[in-house]
Amino acid sequence: MREEIRIRHKQFMGIDPTHPPGQGNNKDTMGNDPRKIFQAPWRIGDIISLMIAANFKKIVNGSYIKFEYVDQLHKSMRLDILYKNVINEFLDESLNNFDDVYDPGLLWLASPYYVKKYGYDIIPKLHWDDDVYEGPDLERRKYVVFAPLTNASYNLERNMSNQFINSMCLKLKEKFKDNFYVILNQENENCINIKNINIIISDRIYDLAYIISNSKCFIGGDTGFSHLAGSSRLPQQICLGWSDQRTYNFNYTQWPWFFINPFSLQGQFMNQTWDMYPQVDKRVTDYHEFLLENNSMNEEQINKLITLIK
């Protein structure tokens, strides 16, 4: 008998991992009060991590996997193309029964655990359809992409200051000339005050993902695009991350409130470390991390980062 599972288009949210219960700066969660946990569609980075867990179910358990393909963000990502080799059936409706629902639990425990236990092949290989891409014609593996993060309202430490963004862009432009591109959005399109820089703004997430996946190096914050780059198996990737996670290495024994979830914690995750950074196939990707401090990096760190890019 083959297990059939369904992944809902929504996830449970509301965890504020940096504070114990009853404390915190996020008025919507205030330290993991279970009464304030809510549901929302999977975000880009969550989807990438979720698909690692789904691929585990398919490869290790042999499960037949269905996915509720109804959210506009997921359709803009074209999950039906990217993950056609993971998801067996994309559903055009959201169902109200829950007897076949699969929830991996805490993604930032589960996905890193599966990668450590089963190896990099558990990270799904993204599938692309060139005919669906509508973005600029860029030469594959010849360009560098930088995606600044300025609007992470749920974790302000991840954001990058305009001064830092412009310093990065200036140095990257000097080194890579016209083979340097910056991905912005409508909220931060005015953050760069340097002339003659290639800027890409698009509401087609699939096109942005395609550009990232065909670059020779992606530089980004702790965001969905960095997770997507990790699954793209690029020659190089640099993540500009949230410092607290690497500084404190959150583990269940020291940070029990960090792991509150409506679903029971599976035993094999109990002593694992929470890891929200991208899962990267380090057999093929030269991967580096730099930690932001006060939403920036000093000149020495920026220069070191630029030097690393081949």
Steps between C-alpha positions, in 0.01 A plus 500: 500500500637842403461798730313795346554839665376851430685823570272793572569839342509656848728460799468575870695814595556722800829381649725773640819307569705780654289539815344277766123481543338829588784710367612634164461793264251348258159603623333226293684215672654630824710196576315199363160537662320199343177701488665737253635243257338552160502351150643656184622374160850356482751774418781455245766381744249284685401330175863421415555347844162324490594331172810353663270336755263393222789350304595305811148356511517409132850351488525335841135412568385460139200728562261625233487877558221745422531877534220758518601726210264791561705792636606778261856518637547129436363542149734794438786272606364232263537227756338265250815538289769538768387198700340277239746227602400524868124555496297223338176696475422871514147562627292794378307529825554515874330219689343528843571148623832438672540124527765485224684826579878489534667767709877471551483681832778750556652555156820650635562184700360242257661605171855547635463166681400318180792653310744396773357149526436416133749724320474781248300292252197549726500865384272490193649598166297786358337443162486784247305567182685753282184572300320634810778748585420859392791689653815652345731285288805448725799280430492203734763489778656831388336745741472578872169576673448698821156508666496753787260445788331811640147402599520204738253642749487174697876508571655845473853368559493342153449830320781686324560873531498713185860602565608137513302413186659785305850408621446142386360607164783742433769237562317227310442734207870592494602134488238346270396798286192412291494144632363622832124512567293612798154357572271755664128532562252785506566565869876550468544605137637839608760370745787520247642837399773374265465557129521241223430193709294216356182487710237229462148549636230246420186361655561168322676299769578222251703742286696627802563143612619410148744794500637402841533132408703581186742742666857414592463651847204612706534738794197547722362525850322238705205493259306279266727585209803373692322173572411474133861569403605222737283252312635626167847356561684811384877522462504754787260638759546752778239540773490819708329368806338561833782492753310371807436159350868430432608666825268307732438178301145464632445151635195354670675445832590867545213661309184291558264784399676512164332176399135552590280360224140375471641164391693268728877517481640185343764338714779499242498881493533542876874575511526667163588865446251741346638605159318758289791543258479350149563131451776485238662213313857575604636236265437740213445843659775712655287630787587780744320684780554852630317627807334839501559732794262793538363420153839546339856375463824690539730590211739216576223241487357642178842489335550142617164403352581663164836323489336159546289529185676344206 
